Structure formats: structure tokens, C-alpha cells
Amino acid sequence: MYIKKKLLSVCLVLGISITMFTSFSMPWAAVSVWDGSIATGYEGGSGTKDDPYQIANAAQFAYFLDKCDKTYYKKYFLLTNDIIINDASKFKYNSVGEIIGVVSEGSMRMLPKSNKRALNNVILNSKGAKISGLYMEPLFQSMYNSVMTNIAISGSYFTQGASFVYDMTNSDLFYCLNFSPVAGDDSQTGGIVASMTDSGVYWCANTAKVSASGCTGGIAGTVDGSNSSEILGCLNFGYITSSNSYAGGIVGHAVSSNYEKFIYVFSCANRGDIKAYNSYSAGIVANSYLTVVANCYNTGGISSDFISAGIANNTEHALVMACYNIGTVWSSRQSYAISYQDEYEDTYVKDCYYMDSCGAGGPGTSLYEYQMKNISGFPGFNFDEIWTIDSSSGYEYPQPMGVVSPFFEATSMGVTISGAVEIGQVLTADVKTNKSGADLTYVWISGDKVVQEGSQNTLLISENITGRKIVCYVFSSGRYIGCGFSNTIDLVIPISGLKITGLPEYSRTLTAQLDQEGVTAVYQWKRDGVAILGATGKTYIPTADDIGKQISVTVSGKGSYKGILTSKAVSVTECILTGSVSVFGRLQAQTTVSANLKKLSPENAEITYQWYLDDEVVKDADKNYFELTDSMVGSKVTLKITGNGLFNGEFESSFTVKEYKIVKGDIDADGRINLADAMKTFQHVAGKIELTGDYALCADINCNDKVELNDAMKIFQYVAGKINKF
């Protein structure tokens, strides 16, 4: 990779010297909004390293994407201004300001995708330009033998696996930052890149939610190859989740195919929550084979219904060293504070530490919180060259230090936020840096949404800031390159609009509803103003003691939410049943019919059955089934369903008993051969239902004692008018 010779030659010894700083140059630039046109050339330049092609507006950027796959070979490009493809008004947002879709797909502008927008043998750089308004597809579908640097993506919505590039081979990404949510399918999905082979990702960051059903990672979904892929100095702050596969804060699935060339994940950090269903979850790498994970840490919550680990999971022939975890680790089956490996796999865990309260154990050394904040608690860490603890930064635990890159001078930063964390108040970000004269950009984020970005170090908390947590990222540009992030603070939000929803009836569910979603609060339900013992959930089901009484709920805000509200009381009555009933069966003599309840509510209602013959009660016919005899032919049979006890209501259904008769094709014995009969036969053949007895006799058109596809086809042909008899 690009810096492998410079850095990785010293990475295989225990005292590896690897950077953690996230460099990203973001000077102010002009903004160009795309009108859908494609330019015929560039602003200037000849495509050499010293004189790159200048991409100055959105139309020129579209021209570049339309031509970059084959037209250029080893050419250099410089993106000089910010690009907006679609403006913010075209997107839909949820209650926390996260983009969840588009207002109208027909109004969205889609970038050219000649040959799926492949970046081949091209070097694309920028001076910190930001690209926004992308929809569905990542910036590039593929990237081969190319380099992309210094670009941010925000205000976009990706549904196809990545923000920057889907498939990356023999290529490098430097200083790329994604602020936009990414969704994917059952293959691979990453906040920056979906799949990378023999490639490198350096000093990149993802701050947004990444979700899929396949391998999912905050930076990369999958990393593989035979020539040492590497991820260095990368950060994830977003929520990462996979519904059916690996989920990792940095990488979902890392596998090398060469025993002499490992995959390297160095000096990376995860600060977002990670969740996997039916698979492995981890703070850094969720599945690792022939992988080295070093100088990394996790503060996010890690959870899974299978196996979860704070740093690396499902490891085989791997090395996990000089890492720590302070995030909670939970699993309904197995959880590990640092790393998990199968009993027979070869993984080495060295000099790793975890908070004693993280909820898990396993390999590594358990430390109390005060030890985690002290150099003496980490005897295996190199605090001379790699790690530092700077409590003035607002983060009191170890952090990898920045190192000097070949092109920039690194600057370390400590960021703290001061001010009252309430709507209408002003927050101030204070930055401590070891370099004077650094050009700083402040990015304020609430939830996954950038609420303010620029040179202003203050933020007015308005009602539009709907995320419960606020964090400030500070980037320096120019000669001094670096990044710092504040501690995450909770926004204090007053609760409002309390009301009780649901029917106030015995055995039905009542819900305490607020204007805000996802509120953390304490609930207390009351009967005539007196607290009901044990009724402390968001929902309550009235009992017999509540009938005729006034039920209310008091909600007390907790954590980020403040205030105490009591709802208007509702009067509880007996339960009125809702739903309907029909009679299932062939409705012929010599058969048995049964009750078919439809949408009975509540489902736990106490009911009785009573069958009638010509409006007269049939003695002992109080079951959910009834046998029809020959003597009943021509008579009316009625089924009545009646609520018992505190359940009121009655449903009934009637029919006339028919003479017993087997008519080929008339499955339901309604006197007609129609599509419903054909469909029942098809469902039997497909294994969805089972036709037995008279049903099977009617469906057996071929009279071979079996109901087969040929029988179903003949009934269908009869219904369609293709044949007129069997």
C-alpha cells in the first residue's frame, strides 16, 4: 500500500509506532449545485502530478465520472469546490434528523455511471471538498490501482453498500469522511467501502448509521486479499448493525488468503454502538482470519444474540495486542471483553485491558475505572511513542498519539464543550493544540446529523436539534493536519404531550405516549390517584379491580429528558369484544364444521360457543366444532360466539346444510367450481395446506387416490374455460 514501506516495516515488533490521528483538510470552498448538465472539459490542467485537471463545478465533476473508467491512465485530478448533487429538500428525515429516504424518486438527479463509474489508474485529490446530495449508489462502484484523498460526503442517502466505493482493489483512500447513512443487502456493506482487496484505508472516519443483512463495518464491510490489506488510523462513531451476519465497528469480515501476508488494523477506534443478529459483533473486527489488530480501542456498546466481543471476534490465526475496551459487551449466549476464538483456533492476545464493569471477561486484564485513566494501569502500552492520556481533552482514557506524515505535520488536539445543555443555550468548543496557527473547522453533530459546520466554535441549541447526544469534531487543515473530538454530552429535553392511548377497557393495553420518541423515563400508573403496585412500564393492562375507576399515568424524565407529567385520567369499563366468526367446512351432511374466529380482540378473551338448529339450541353443542347429519339437510345451522365474565359482545354465522355429495373440483362444496377451488389444490401440492377426506376426494380429478399438480392444473383449466368437463 501507499505507506506500507514507510510504516509497516516497523509494525511487526511489539513497540509498533502507528498514528491514530484522523487527518482531514477542510478549508472553505465555493459550492456548485448540479443542474443535471455534463460539461465538455475541465477548468484547466494537463493531468500531471504538478498540473492536475481542475474540477471546479458539478457539471465538470459529472463529466469526470462519465469518462474516468477508461479515458484516463495515471492521470491526476483536483476537485477544487464543494459539489451538491441533490439539495436537502429532496430527502425525507426521521425525528432525529437522519435521512431515511427521498420525497420523490422521480425528482432525484442521478450521476452518470458509464461502466458503473469505475475509477481505474486515476489519482483524485481535493482541498477538502465536500460532496452532498448523493442518492442510492456510492460515489464509485469500483476502484482499481487508484488513489482518492481528502473528500467528505454529507447530506446523502446510500442504499447500495457504501458511501465512497463499493469494490476496491489495489487502491488507497486517504482522509475520507462520511456523514451520511449507508444501507446494504446480504453481501457486504461499509460506511466508507463495501469490499476492499489488497488495498489500504488511512485516516478515514464514518459518523453515520450503517445497516445491512450481510457483513457490515463502520469503515469496511469485508477486507481480503493476498497482499496485506490495511486499515490505519480510522474512526467510527456511527451505529453499526447487521440483521444476519458480522457487525464490526471498523470491519465486519477480515480474511487474508496468504499465510505470509496478514491483514492489518492499526490505531483505530470505535465509539458507536454495534449490534448483530444471528452472528458475531465486535468493536473493531467482527470476524478475523490471518489478521493483526493493534493499538485500537472501543467505547461503544457491543451486543449480539450470538457471540459479542469488545475488540475482535471469531479470530483464527490472529494477533490482538495493545488494545483496550471500556464499552459494555452483551450477548444472550457468550460475551468477551476483548476477543473470542474457538477452542481449537490459534489466536494470540497480548497487553490488552478492559473495564471491569463492561459486563464480560475472557482474555485480557480487568481494570477498575480509575486504573483505566492512569498510565500505570497499562504496563504493556508504549506511552513514549504511541499512547497518551490527556484528561484536558475531555477524554480521560488512553489515545494513540499522532505522528508526522510524509506530507503534513501532525497536531494533537483536545476538545472540551462547555455551557448549559438545554434548548436556547449556547455551547462552546474549546480546543487545546500543540501547534499554533492551525486552521480549524468545527463540525457539530447531534445524532447522525451535522447541525453546524464551519469556523464557529459555538452552537446555539435550537428546537431543530433533535438528536439526544451532541458531539463536536474539530479538524485542522493546511500545514498542520489533525483531528480531535469532544466528549459526547446529553441534550436535556423537556418531555411534553403526555396522553394515554388505547381503549380504556378491561384486558386491553393502554400506552403512555409522549410527543418525543425514544424517551428514557420512569412510569407509574395510578388507580383513582393511588399508585398501582408493579405498574411501572410504558404500557398497562387494566384488571378487574380497575373497572369503574379512573386510570392515569405519571411520567418522570430520566437521563437526557427532564420534567414530570401526569396524564388525564380515563375511566375503565368492561371489555367490548371486536372481530367476527365464520364456519369452516364443506357444509354438507356427514361432515364436521368448525368455528373460524377472525381478528378476535382481545385475543385472551373468555368466550363460549353455542350451535343452533333452525334457531333452537342444540343440547351439548358448545364446542368449536359441530357434526352435520343427514337429518339436518335443508335446515339452518347457526353458531353464536358470546363473551364471558367481563368480556361483552356476540358474533354469529349461519348456513343451510346441504346433501352429502362429492363433486369433482368443488373442494369447498359451495356448488361452484371456481378459482378458490383451484388455489386450494395448488396450495396442497405446494405443501402449504393439507387436503384430506372429502376435500381430497373432490380434488383427486385423476381418481388415483393422490392429489397432484395435474389435478390442480385440470381444475384451473376448467375455471379458465379451456375444458368443460373432467
ChimeraX attribute file (.defattr): number of C-alpha atoms within 10 A of each C-alpha:
attribute: neighborCount
match mode: 1-to-1
recipient: residues
	/A:1	17
	/A:2	16
	/A:3	13
	/A:4	14
	/A:5	9
	/A:6	11
	/A:7	14
	/A:8	17
	/A:9	11
	/A:10	14
	/A:11	16
	/A:12	10
	/A:13	9
	/A:14	15
	/A:15	15
	/A:16	19
	/A:17	24
	/A:18	24
	/A:19	26
	/A:20	28
	/A:21	29
	/A:22	27
	/A:23	30
	/A:24	28
	/A:25	28
	/A:26	24
	/A:27	18
	/A:28	15
	/A:29	14
	/A:30	11
	/A:31	17
	/A:32	17
	/A:33	17
	/A:34	21
	/A:35	12
	/A:36	15
	/A:37	12
	/A:38	18
	/A:39	15
	/A:40	10
	/A:41	14
	/A:42	18
	/A:43	12
	/A:44	12
	/A:45	16
	/A:46	14
	/A:47	19
	/A:48	13
	/A:49	14
	/A:50	9
	/A:51	14
	/A:52	19
	/A:53	22
	/A:54	22
	/A:55	23
	/A:56	20
	/A:57	22
	/A:58	25
	/A:59	24
	/A:60	21
	/A:61	23
	/A:62	23
	/A:63	19
	/A:64	24
	/A:65	22
	/A:66	20
	/A:67	18
	/A:68	21
	/A:69	22
	/A:70	15
	/A:71	10
	/A:72	15
	/A:73	14
	/A:74	14
	/A:75	20
	/A:76	23
	/A:77	24
	/A:78	21
	/A:79	24
	/A:80	20
	/A:81	23
	/A:82	24
	/A:83	25
	/A:84	23
	/A:85	24
	/A:86	22
	/A:87	16
	/A:88	15
	/A:89	10
	/A:90	16
	/A:91	21
	/A:92	15
	/A:93	16
	/A:94	10
	/A:95	13
	/A:96	16
	/A:97	18
	/A:98	23
	/A:99	21
	/A:100	17
	/A:101	18
	/A:102	17
	/A:103	13
	/A:104	10
	/A:105	12
	/A:106	7
	/A:107	10
	/A:108	17
	/A:109	17
	/A:110	16
	/A:111	22
	/A:112	17
	/A:113	18
	/A:114	13
	/A:115	15
	/A:116	14
	/A:117	23
	/A:118	25
	/A:119	29
	/A:120	22
	/A:121	21
	/A:122	24
	/A:123	23
	/A:124	20
	/A:125	19
	/A:126	21
	/A:127	21
	/A:128	24
	/A:129	25
	/A:130	25
	/A:131	23
	/A:132	22
	/A:133	24
	/A:134	25
	/A:135	24
	/A:136	18
	/A:137	23
	/A:138	24
	/A:139	22
	/A:140	20
	/A:141	23
	/A:142	23
	/A:143	26
	/A:144	19
	/A:145	17
	/A:146	22
	/A:147	22
	/A:148	21
	/A:149	23
	/A:150	23
	/A:151	26
	/A:152	26
	/A:153	24
	/A:154	21
	/A:155	24
	/A:156	28
	/A:157	27
	/A:158	24
	/A:159	21
	/A:160	21
	/A:161	34
	/A:162	36
	/A:163	36
	/A:164	28
	/A:165	26
	/A:166	26
	/A:167	20
	/A:168	27
	/A:169	20
	/A:170	20
	/A:171	25
	/A:172	26
	/A:173	25
	/A:174	22
	/A:175	21
	/A:176	26
	/A:177	29
	/A:178	28
	/A:179	26
	/A:180	29
	/A:181	27
	/A:182	30
	/A:183	25
	/A:184	24
	/A:185	17
	/A:186	15
	/A:187	16
	/A:188	30
	/A:189	36
	/A:190	37
	/A:191	38
	/A:192	31
	/A:193	30
	/A:194	33
	/A:195	28
	/A:196	27
	/A:197	22
	/A:198	22
	/A:199	28
	/A:200	27
	/A:201	27
	/A:202	26
	/A:203	25
	/A:204	29
	/A:205	30
	/A:206	31
	/A:207	26
	/A:208	25
	/A:209	24
	/A:210	32
	/A:211	28
	/A:212	29
	/A:213	21
	/A:214	25
	/A:215	35
	/A:216	42
	/A:217	41
	/A:218	41
	/A:219	36
	/A:220	31
	/A:221	36
	/A:222	28
	/A:223	29
	/A:224	25
	/A:225	20
	/A:226	16
	/A:227	18
	/A:228	24
	/A:229	29
	/A:230	25
	/A:231	26
	/A:232	24
	/A:233	25
	/A:234	30
	/A:235	28
	/A:236	30
	/A:237	23
	/A:238	29
	/A:239	26
	/A:240	31
	/A:241	31
	/A:242	32
	/A:243	20
	/A:244	17
	/A:245	24
	/A:246	34
	/A:247	43
	/A:248	41
	/A:249	42
	/A:250	34
	/A:251	33
	/A:252	36
	/A:253	28
	/A:254	28
	/A:255	21
	/A:256	23
	/A:257	15
	/A:258	14
	/A:259	11
	/A:260	10
	/A:261	16
	/A:262	25
	/A:263	29
	/A:264	23
	/A:265	26
	/A:266	27
	/A:267	29
	/A:268	32
	/A:269	30
	/A:270	32
	/A:271	21
	/A:272	26
	/A:273	24
	/A:274	31
	/A:275	28
	/A:276	32
	/A:277	19
	/A:278	14
	/A:279	21
	/A:280	34
	/A:281	41
	/A:282	41
	/A:283	42
	/A:284	34
	/A:285	34
	/A:286	36
	/A:287	28
	/A:288	26
	/A:289	24
	/A:290	24
	/A:291	30
	/A:292	24
	/A:293	24
	/A:294	27
	/A:295	28
	/A:296	28
	/A:297	29
	/A:298	27
	/A:299	20
	/A:300	25
	/A:301	22
	/A:302	33
	/A:303	27
	/A:304	28
	/A:305	18
	/A:306	17
	/A:307	26
	/A:308	37
	/A:309	34
	/A:310	40
	/A:311	36
	/A:312	33
	/A:313	31
	/A:314	25
	/A:315	26
	/A:316	20
	/A:317	16
	/A:318	22
	/A:319	21
	/A:320	24
	/A:321	23
	/A:322	25
	/A:323	30
	/A:324	29
	/A:325	29
	/A:326	24
	/A:327	25
	/A:328	24
	/A:329	30
	/A:330	25
	/A:331	21
	/A:332	11
	/A:333	10
	/A:334	16
	/A:335	29
	/A:336	28
	/A:337	35
	/A:338	33
	/A:339	27
	/A:340	28
	/A:341	21
	/A:342	11
	/A:343	7
	/A:344	7
	/A:345	14
	/A:346	14
	/A:347	23
	/A:348	16
	/A:349	19
	/A:350	17
	/A:351	19
	/A:352	27
	/A:353	24
	/A:354	31
	/A:355	22
	/A:356	18
	/A:357	16
	/A:358	20
	/A:359	16
	/A:360	21
	/A:361	20
	/A:362	14
	/A:363	18
	/A:364	22
	/A:365	18
	/A:366	22
	/A:367	17
	/A:368	12
	/A:369	15
	/A:370	11
	/A:371	14
	/A:372	23
	/A:373	18
	/A:374	14
	/A:375	17
	/A:376	10
	/A:377	17
	/A:378	21
	/A:379	11
	/A:380	17
	/A:381	23
	/A:382	18
	/A:383	16
	/A:384	10
	/A:385	16
	/A:386	21
	/A:387	23
	/A:388	19
	/A:389	18
	/A:390	15
	/A:391	13
	/A:392	13
	/A:393	22
	/A:394	15
	/A:395	18
	/A:396	16
	/A:397	21
	/A:398	22
	/A:399	21
	/A:400	25
	/A:401	22
	/A:402	27
	/A:403	19
	/A:404	13
	/A:405	14
	/A:406	8
	/A:407	9
	/A:408	15
	/A:409	15
	/A:410	24
	/A:411	25
	/A:412	21
	/A:413	25
	/A:414	22
	/A:415	22
	/A:416	22
	/A:417	23
	/A:418	12
	/A:419	12
	/A:420	14
	/A:421	20
	/A:422	18
	/A:423	16
	/A:424	12
	/A:425	12
	/A:426	15
	/A:427	19
	/A:428	16
	/A:429	22
	/A:430	17
	/A:431	20
	/A:432	14
	/A:433	18
	/A:434	12
	/A:435	13
	/A:436	9
	/A:437	11
	/A:438	17
	/A:439	17
	/A:440	23
	/A:441	22
	/A:442	23
	/A:443	20
	/A:444	23
	/A:445	21
	/A:446	23
	/A:447	22
	/A:448	22
	/A:449	24
	/A:450	22
	/A:451	19
	/A:452	17
	/A:453	16
	/A:454	14
	/A:455	15
	/A:456	14
	/A:457	20
	/A:458	18
	/A:459	20
	/A:460	15
	/A:461	19
	/A:462	13
	/A:463	10
	/A:464	11
	/A:465	21
	/A:466	21
	/A:467	19
	/A:468	18
	/A:469	17
	/A:470	25
	/A:471	20
	/A:472	29
	/A:473	17
	/A:474	26
	/A:475	26
	/A:476	27
	/A:477	22
	/A:478	17
	/A:479	15
	/A:480	23
	/A:481	27
	/A:482	28
	/A:483	26
	/A:484	23
	/A:485	23
	/A:486	22
	/A:487	17
	/A:488	17
	/A:489	16
	/A:490	17
	/A:491	21
	/A:492	19
	/A:493	22
	/A:494	14
	/A:495	23
	/A:496	16
	/A:497	11
	/A:498	19
	/A:499	19
	/A:500	20
	/A:501	13
	/A:502	11
	/A:503	17
	/A:504	23
	/A:505	24
	/A:506	22
	/A:507	24
	/A:508	21
	/A:509	15
	/A:510	21
	/A:511	16
	/A:512	22
	/A:513	18
	/A:514	16
	/A:515	11
	/A:516	15
	/A:517	10
	/A:518	9
	/A:519	18
	/A:520	15
	/A:521	18
	/A:522	14
	/A:523	20
	/A:524	22
	/A:525	25
	/A:526	21
	/A:527	19
	/A:528	16
	/A:529	14
	/A:530	12
	/A:531	16
	/A:532	14
	/A:533	9
	/A:534	8
	/A:535	15
	/A:536	17
	/A:537	15
	/A:538	16
	/A:539	19
	/A:540	19
	/A:541	14
	/A:542	22
	/A:543	14
	/A:544	13
	/A:545	10
	/A:546	21
	/A:547	18
	/A:548	15
	/A:549	17
	/A:550	18
	/A:551	26
	/A:552	23
	/A:553	30
	/A:554	20
	/A:555	26
	/A:556	16
	/A:557	20
	/A:558	16
	/A:559	13
	/A:560	19
	/A:561	19
	/A:562	18
	/A:563	14
	/A:564	17
	/A:565	18
	/A:566	18
	/A:567	17
	/A:568	13
	/A:569	18
	/A:570	21
	/A:571	16
	/A:572	23
	/A:573	20
	/A:574	20
	/A:575	23
	/A:576	18
	/A:577	20
	/A:578	15
	/A:579	14
	/A:580	16
	/A:581	19
	/A:582	18
	/A:583	21
	/A:584	14
	/A:585	17
	/A:586	21
	/A:587	24
	/A:588	25
	/A:589	20
	/A:590	17
	/A:591	16
	/A:592	15
	/A:593	17
	/A:594	16
	/A:595	20
	/A:596	15
	/A:597	15
	/A:598	11
	/A:599	11
	/A:600	13
	/A:601	15
	/A:602	17
	/A:603	12
	/A:604	10
	/A:605	19
	/A:606	14
	/A:607	15
	/A:608	14
	/A:609	16
	/A:610	20
	/A:611	25
	/A:612	17
	/A:613	16
	/A:614	15
	/A:615	13
	/A:616	11
	/A:617	14
	/A:618	14
	/A:619	9
	/A:620	8
	/A:621	15
	/A:622	17
	/A:623	12
	/A:624	17
	/A:625	19
	/A:626	19
	/A:627	13
	/A:628	19
	/A:629	16
	/A:630	14
	/A:631	11
	/A:632	18
	/A:633	18
	/A:634	15
	/A:635	14
	/A:636	16
	/A:637	23
	/A:638	20
	/A:639	27
	/A:640	18
	/A:641	21
	/A:642	17
	/A:643	18
	/A:644	13
	/A:645	10
	/A:646	17
	/A:647	21
	/A:648	16
	/A:649	14
	/A:650	18
	/A:651	16
	/A:652	17
	/A:653	16
	/A:654	18
	/A:655	14
	/A:656	16
	/A:657	21
	/A:658	22
	/A:659	16
	/A:660	18
	/A:661	15
	/A:662	15
	/A:663	18
	/A:664	20
	/A:665	30
	/A:666	22
	/A:667	28
	/A:668	22
	/A:669	22
	/A:670	13
	/A:671	12
	/A:672	14
	/A:673	19
	/A:674	18
	/A:675	15
	/A:676	15
	/A:677	23
	/A:678	23
	/A:679	16
	/A:680	20
	/A:681	32
	/A:682	23
	/A:683	15
	/A:684	19
	/A:685	18
	/A:686	12
	/A:687	10
	/A:688	10
	/A:689	12
	/A:690	14
	/A:691	18
	/A:692	12
	/A:693	8
	/A:694	18
	/A:695	24
	/A:696	19
	/A:697	21
	/A:698	24
	/A:699	32
	/A:700	22
	/A:701	22
	/A:702	14
	/A:703	12
	/A:704	9
	/A:705	11
	/A:706	13
	/A:707	24
	/A:708	18
	/A:709	14
	/A:710	15
	/A:711	23
	/A:712	24
	/A:713	16
	/A:714	20
	/A:715	29
	/A:716	23
	/A:717	17
	/A:718	19
	/A:719	19
	/A:720	12
	/A:721	10
	/A:722	11
	/A:723	12
	/A:724	9
	/A:725	11
	/A:726	12
